[in-house]
Amino acid sequence: MTNWKRLAIALIAAVTILLLQFDSGFSQFKQTGAYYLDDDSTSIIDARTGRAITYVTLLPDTVPAYLPRSAYQKFTNKKFHFLEVSPDEQRMAFATGEGDQWMGVFVPGGVYMKFLLYSIQTRFFDPHWTPDSENLAFAYQTPDRRLHIQVIRPPEQFEERYEALNAWQMPRNANQGLRVEGWKVSGADTSLYFVVTDSLGADTDSLSIPLRRVLPPEPKNE
């Protein structure tokens, strides 16, 4: 066999090995179970298959029954504003709507969706699941420019409403912003860490709130 044939065979073998390694790595990536939004933020994609598991147009366009219809009426879902997948990849939080936004939790395994909050001219942002995937914190800004932090336990399929765990509100100030950093776990204590920013986005203060609101002790009967 001539030298050039041996060289060609060696090159083909090397390229084949590289392609196999690349395919193996890509397959492992596809099997992570991650979800993400498509380019125009109108569908949720399963990274394992590359296919959409739901579209924003398939979500309900009315608020849940427990909200007063006199105050909250039908609205339009045009795109997802964010998608935050829980660490165990069993649930995902998202916001959708235009102008009037609502926030929900989608469960791909059980294929069900639950409303969390809906409000007129409200922007939801910075959702963070707890490390155990059980609870969710997020921020939102209301029309009066007040910034809020909400910590909840999302409802299960048989539950209508979420369980409120804790909350925090920043006094109205048009020159301040808010950025949720995430969770800090120290022993048995879990707290939410977030940062207050100025109008240029520079950090001005940092705060932490516990996962659950600490209730004052009940007075003892003398």
Phi, psi and chi 1 to 4 in degrees:
 res  aa     phi    psi   chi1   chi2   chi3   chi4
   1 MET       -  133.3 -176.8 -179.1  -65.9      -
   2 THR   -71.7  161.2   60.8      -      -      -
   3 ASN   -63.3  -38.3  -70.5  -24.3      -      -
   4 TRP   -68.3  -31.1   69.4  -93.2      -      -
   5 LYS   -69.4  -41.0  -72.7 -175.9  178.2  179.8
   6 ARG   -61.7  -40.5  -68.9 -167.5 -176.8   95.1
   7 LEU   -64.4  -41.3  179.6   59.9      -      -
   8 ALA   -63.9  -42.8      -      -      -      -
   9 ILE   -63.5  -41.4  -67.2  172.8      -      -
  10 ALA   -63.5  -41.2      -      -      -      -
  11 LEU   -64.8  -43.0  -72.8  173.0      -      -
  12 ILE   -61.5  -41.7  -67.9  172.0      -      -
  13 ALA   -64.6  -41.9      -      -      -      -
  14 ALA   -64.5  -43.8      -      -      -      -
  15 VAL   -63.8  -39.8  170.0      -      -      -
  16 THR   -61.5  -43.6  -58.3      -      -      -
  17 ILE   -62.6  -43.3  -68.6  171.8      -      -
  18 LEU   -62.9  -41.7  -72.6  173.1      -      -
  19 LEU   -64.7  -39.6  -72.0  174.3      -      -
  20 LEU   -64.4  -41.2  -72.5  173.2      -      -
  21 GLN   -65.7  -41.9  -70.9  176.8  -16.1      -
  22 PHE   -63.3  -44.2  173.5   79.8      -      -
  23 ASP   -64.3  -38.8 -178.3   66.2      -      -
  24 SER   -63.5  -44.2  174.1      -      -      -
  25 GLY   -65.1  -40.3      -      -      -      -
  26 PHE   -66.3  -39.8 -176.2   65.9      -      -
  27 SER   -63.4  -39.7  -62.4      -      -      -
  28 GLN   -63.6  -38.3  -70.2  173.7    8.7      -
  29 PHE   -63.6  -43.7  165.4   76.2      -      -
  30 LYS   -65.8  -23.8  -71.2 -167.3  -64.0 -177.9
  31 GLN   -92.0    9.4  -67.3  171.6    2.5      -
  32 THR   -73.0  -19.9   60.3      -      -      -
  33 GLY    82.2   11.9      -      -      -      -
  34 ALA   -72.0  155.7      -      -      -      -
  35 TYR  -125.1  150.6  -59.0   92.3      -      -
  36 TYR  -153.1  166.3   60.2   91.6      -      -
  37 LEU   -87.2  148.5  -65.1  177.2      -      -
  38 ASP   -74.5  178.6   65.7  -11.4      -      -
  39 ASP   -60.7  -34.3  -68.7  -20.1      -      -
  40 ASP  -100.5   10.2   58.9    3.0      -      -
  41 SER    59.5   36.2  -61.8      -      -      -
  42 THR  -113.0   -5.0   58.6      -      -      -
  43 SER  -146.7  156.2   62.2      -      -      -
  44 ILE  -101.9  126.9  -60.2  174.5      -      -
  45 ILE  -105.8  136.3  -52.8  -63.3      -      -
  46 ASP   -87.4  117.5 -174.7  -23.5      -      -
  47 ALA   -65.3  -22.1      -      -      -      -
  48 ARG   -71.0  -32.5  -66.4  168.6  -63.9 -176.6
  49 THR  -113.9  -18.7   62.7      -      -      -
  50 GLY    75.3   10.8      -      -      -      -
  51 ARG  -108.7  152.8  -63.5  178.4  179.8  177.5
  52 ALA   -73.3  137.1      -      -      -      -
  53 ILE  -100.9  -18.6   58.2  173.1      -      -
  54 THR  -162.9  159.1 -168.0      -      -      -
  55 TYR  -119.5  151.1  -62.1   89.2      -      -
  56 VAL   -62.4  -29.0   69.9      -      -      -
  57 THR   -70.5  -16.3   53.3      -      -      -
  58 LEU   -88.8  -10.8  -61.7  179.5      -      -
  59 LEU   -77.7  152.9  -61.2  179.0      -      -
  60 PRO   -60.5  146.2  -21.5   32.0      -      -
  61 ASP  -111.5   22.6   62.7   -6.1      -      -
  62 THR  -128.8  155.0   53.7      -      -      -
  63 VAL   -77.5  160.9  -63.9      -      -      -
  64 PRO   -65.4  159.9   21.3  -32.4      -      -
  65 ALA   -63.8  -26.3      -      -      -      -
  66 TYR   -77.6   -7.5   60.4   78.2      -      -
  67 LEU   -91.3  142.3  -68.8  175.9      -      -
  68 PRO   -65.7  124.1   23.3  -32.8      -      -
  69 ARG   -67.4  -23.4  -63.6  -68.4  165.9  149.1
  70 SER   -68.1  -26.9   59.0      -      -      -
  71 ALA   -99.7  -31.1      -      -      -      -
  72 TYR  -125.6  119.0  -58.4   98.8      -      -
  73 GLN  -113.4 -170.1  -59.9  -64.3  -27.6      -
  74 LYS   -63.3  143.7 -175.1  173.6  180.0  178.3
  75 PHE  -141.4  177.7   59.0  102.7      -      -
  76 THR  -113.9  131.6  -57.0      -      -      -
  77 ASN   -94.9  117.3  -59.0  -52.2      -      -
  78 LYS  -112.4  -29.6  -67.9 -174.4  177.2  179.7
  79 LYS  -162.6  162.5   66.2  177.6 -179.3  178.4
  80 PHE   -85.6  135.4  -65.9  106.7      -      -
  81 HIS   -89.7  -25.1  -61.8  -68.7      -      -
  82 PHE  -165.0  166.6   57.4   74.1      -      -
  83 LEU  -143.0  120.3 -175.4   73.1      -      -
  84 GLU  -122.0  111.4 -176.3   67.5   17.7      -
  85 VAL   -87.7  137.5 -177.9      -      -      -
  86 SER   -67.2  154.6   60.4      -      -      -
  87 PRO   -55.5  -33.5  -27.9   35.6      -      -
  88 ASP   -85.5    0.3   64.5    3.4      -      -
  89 GLU    62.5   23.8  -61.7 -178.4   -9.1      -
  90 GLN   -94.9  -20.1  -61.7  -57.7  -54.4      -
  91 ARG  -142.9  159.2  -67.0 -173.5  -72.5 -172.9
  92 MET  -142.7  139.0   54.9 -169.9   76.6      -
  93 ALA   -99.8  144.5      -      -      -      -
  94 PHE  -152.4  162.2   63.1   89.9      -      -
  95 ALA  -124.4  148.9      -      -      -      -
  96 THR  -151.9  168.9 -175.7      -      -      -
  97 GLY   112.2  164.2      -      -      -      -
  98 GLU  -126.3  122.4  -67.4  -64.5  -29.4      -
  99 GLY    80.2  -71.9      -      -      -      -
 100 ASP   -94.5  111.2  -57.0  -18.5      -      -
 101 GLN  -102.1  154.0  -71.4 -172.3   14.4      -
 102 TRP  -134.7  157.8   61.2  -85.6      -      -
 103 MET  -121.9  142.2 -171.6  169.0  177.8      -
 104 GLY  -146.1  175.8      -      -      -      -
 105 VAL  -124.6  129.9  169.8      -      -      -
 106 PHE  -111.8  134.5 -177.0   75.9      -      -
 107 VAL  -115.4  102.9 -178.7      -      -      -
 108 PRO   -66.4  -33.9   22.4  -32.3      -      -
 109 GLY   -65.2  -47.4      -      -      -      -
 110 GLY   -88.9   -7.7      -      -      -      -
 111 VAL    50.6   58.9 -166.7      -      -      -
 112 TYR  -139.4  156.8   70.8   89.6      -      -
 113 MET  -125.8  143.0 -175.0  -82.8  -59.1      -
 114 LYS  -128.5  134.8  -71.6  -72.1 -177.6  178.0
 115 PHE   -70.1  146.6  -76.9   98.6      -      -
 116 LEU  -113.5  -61.9  -62.0 -179.6      -      -
 117 LEU  -142.6  153.1  -75.0  176.4      -      -
 118 TYR  -143.4  137.8  164.4   70.8      -      -
 119 SER  -157.0  152.5 -170.7      -      -      -
 120 ILE   -75.7  132.5  -63.6  173.1      -      -
 121 GLN    50.9   45.0  -63.6  179.3    4.0      -
 122 THR  -116.8  140.2  -68.0      -      -      -
 123 ARG  -112.9  123.3 -178.7  176.0   67.7   91.6
 124 PHE   -97.5  142.9  -65.3  101.4      -      -
 125 PHE  -158.9  168.0   58.0   95.8      -      -
 126 ASP    53.9   54.3  -76.7   -0.6      -      -
 127 PRO   -75.1  143.3   30.3  -34.7      -      -
 128 HIS  -142.3  121.0  -73.6  -87.1      -      -
 129 TRP   -78.8  148.3  -68.0   92.4      -      -
 130 THR   -68.1  157.6   47.2      -      -      -
 131 PRO   -56.5  -27.4  -27.7   36.3      -      -
 132 ASP   -88.5    3.6   61.4    6.0      -      -
 133 SER    67.9   12.0  -58.7      -      -      -
 134 GLU   -88.7  -32.8  -66.2  -64.7  -38.1      -
 135 ASN  -128.6  163.4  -55.0  -63.9      -      -
 136 LEU  -137.9  136.7  176.9   69.6      -      -
 137 ALA  -118.6  146.1      -      -      -      -
 138 PHE  -155.6  164.7   53.7   89.9      -      -
 139 ALA  -116.5  156.6      -      -      -      -
 140 TYR  -155.5  154.6   60.1   97.2      -      -
 141 GLN  -119.2  125.5 -174.5  177.5   44.3      -
 142 THR   -89.4  168.6   48.0      -      -      -
 143 PRO   -57.4  -26.7  -25.9   34.7      -      -
 144 ASP   -83.0   10.7   61.2    1.4      -      -
 145 ARG    71.0   14.6  -63.4 -167.7   62.6   79.4
 146 ARG   -77.7  140.7  -67.2 -176.5 -172.2  -87.5
 147 LEU  -104.1  136.4  -69.0  161.9      -      -
 148 HIS  -128.9  150.2  -56.9 -104.9      -      -
 149 ILE  -117.2  132.1  -65.3  -75.2      -      -
 150 GLN  -126.0  132.3 -174.3   84.6   21.6      -
 151 VAL  -118.9  124.9 -176.3      -      -      -
 152 ILE  -138.7  163.7   66.2  165.9      -      -
 153 ARG  -105.6  112.8  179.0 -172.6   62.9   79.4
 154 PRO   -60.1  150.5  -23.1   34.7      -      -
 155 PRO   -71.2  147.1   26.1  -34.0      -      -
 156 GLU   -77.5  176.4  -60.3  -67.2  -20.8      -
 157 GLN   -60.6  -34.3 -171.9  167.6    7.4      -
 158 PHE   -88.3   -2.5   58.1   86.2      -      -
 159 GLU  -101.6  145.7  -64.1  176.4  -51.2      -
 160 GLU   -87.8  -40.8 -175.4  177.8   37.3      -
 161 ARG  -119.7  161.6  -60.0 -166.1   68.2  168.7
 162 TYR   -81.5  165.3   60.9   83.5      -      -
 163 GLU  -100.6  120.8  176.8 -172.1   -0.1      -
 164 ALA   -76.1  126.9      -      -      -      -
 165 LEU  -105.1  -44.5  -58.9  179.6      -      -
 166 ASN  -161.0  164.4 -151.5  -17.5      -      -
 167 ALA  -158.2  158.2      -      -      -      -
 168 TRP  -151.1  143.8  178.2   87.2      -      -
 169 GLN  -131.8  134.8  175.5 -179.9  -57.1      -
 170 MET   -96.6  132.1 -170.8  167.9   74.0      -
 171 PRO   -54.8  150.8  -23.7   33.5      -      -
 172 ARG   -60.9  127.1 -178.3  170.9   58.6 -176.6
 173 ASN  -157.5  109.8 -172.0  -29.2      -      -
 174 ALA   -65.0  -15.3      -      -      -      -
 175 ASN   -96.9    3.6  -65.7  -39.3      -      -
 176 GLN  -117.4  155.2  -72.7 -175.1  -54.6      -
 177 GLY  -132.0 -177.2      -      -      -      -
 178 LEU  -144.3  139.5 -168.2   65.1      -      -
 179 ARG  -137.2  121.1 -175.3  177.3   71.8 -108.1
 180 VAL   -85.8  123.7 -178.6      -      -      -
 181 GLU   -89.8  -35.6  -69.0  -68.8  -34.5      -
 182 GLY   137.2 -161.7      -      -      -      -
 183 TRP  -103.1  145.3  -65.1   94.9      -      -
 184 LYS  -118.5  128.2  -72.5 -174.2  174.3 -179.0
 185 VAL  -114.6  122.6 -179.3      -      -      -
 186 SER  -132.6  102.6  177.0      -      -      -
 187 GLY    64.5 -123.8      -      -      -      -
 188 ALA   -90.3   -1.6      -      -      -      -
 189 ASP   -98.1  133.3  -62.3  -33.8      -      -
 190 THR  -122.7  127.9  -59.1      -      -      -
 191 SER  -134.0  153.3   60.6      -      -      -
 192 LEU   -96.4  127.9 -179.4   69.3      -      -
 193 TYR  -107.6  129.0  175.1   69.8      -      -
 194 PHE  -144.6  166.0   55.6   95.5      -      -
 195 VAL  -126.1  136.5  175.5      -      -      -
 196 VAL   -94.2  133.1  178.3      -      -      -
 197 THR  -120.4  160.5   62.8      -      -      -
 198 ASP   -89.0 -172.6   61.6   19.4      -      -
 199 SER   -65.7  -19.7   58.3      -      -      -
 200 LEU   -96.0    1.5  -60.4  177.2      -      -
 201 GLY    89.3    3.2      -      -      -      -
 202 ALA   -78.9  143.4      -      -      -      -
 203 ASP   -68.5  133.7  -61.8   -4.7      -      -
 204 THR  -118.8  -24.3   61.2      -      -      -
 205 ASP  -162.3  156.6 -164.9    8.9      -      -
 206 SER  -133.0  143.2   61.7      -      -      -
 207 LEU  -139.1  158.9  -58.8  150.6      -      -
 208 SER  -134.4  141.3  -67.7      -      -      -
 209 ILE  -127.3  144.6   61.5  172.8      -      -
 210 PRO   -69.4  160.5   24.7  -33.2      -      -
 211 LEU   -56.2  -44.7  173.8   63.7      -      -
 212 ARG  -116.9  145.4  -66.8  179.6  179.1  -87.6
 213 ARG   -66.3  133.2 -179.2  172.4  -62.3  166.7
 214 VAL   -88.5  115.0  179.8      -      -      -
 215 LEU   -83.7  144.4  -60.6  175.4      -      -
 216 PRO   -66.3  148.5   23.3  -32.9      -      -
 217 PRO   -64.0  145.6   24.1  -33.6      -      -
 218 GLU   -70.4  140.4  -64.2 -178.2   -0.7      -
 219 PRO   -62.7  140.4   23.0  -33.3      -      -
 220 LYS   -81.0  140.2  -64.2 -179.1  179.0  179.4
 221 ASN   -81.0  120.4  -64.7  -35.9      -      -
 222 GLU   -80.1      -  -61.5  -65.4  -21.9      -
